[in-house]
């Protein structure tokens, strides 16, 4: 070998910097953890609602509302063990625990036509939803039975309830008006039949201030929706 040769040595050092290829998965992991934290932090109690049918109810779509504000959503629908009713699981929003007690009521809002008028028309396009009416009680509850019909009188309504009896059933329906000189002063809340006395029972709610009309000598009677008159002027 001719000429002078110089021997050099390379100094190898470990790179302390994180490769740019790891930035994307790390950011994605941070975002996922943040979303999980937000979900858990905003999660409220899970409730069960018993209903006779699941008509109009959809998992992940049907909302629970209070004063038209979403406070929960349906997460599961199952049949009961004996196939007699429906069990609906719903996830409530954060801070809704105070709304859930033994006086709270649930019912499905959908288009209805009854003696009290037409209701629920807004759900024709948006779909049915479950309405919650919080009750005033300190006894917490997570299992409920939904009403088959919307309540005639809200829990906050002021007035007096009256129980009437009649020899025949089917004379009045829930929602029928109670009138006084042409004014609607109350409505029929419930109908039932007493098997012991063999009489129909009708529970009325008389709104305030018309409850002042209820005296010891007050009388109630049934009036038909049709008034027929025949006189010299003809038949009306």
Secondary structure, DSSP 8 states (H G I E B T S, - for coil): --S-------------S--THHHHHHHHHHHHHHHHHHHHHTEEEEEEEEES--TT--TTT-EEEETTEEEEEEEEEEE-TTSSSEEEEEEEETT-GGG-BTT-EEEEE--EEETTEEE-TTHHHH--EEEEE--S-S-B--EEE-BSS--SS-TT--EEEEEEEESSSSS--TT-EEEETTEEEEEEEEEEEETTTTEEEEEEEEETTGGGG--TT-------S----EETTEE-
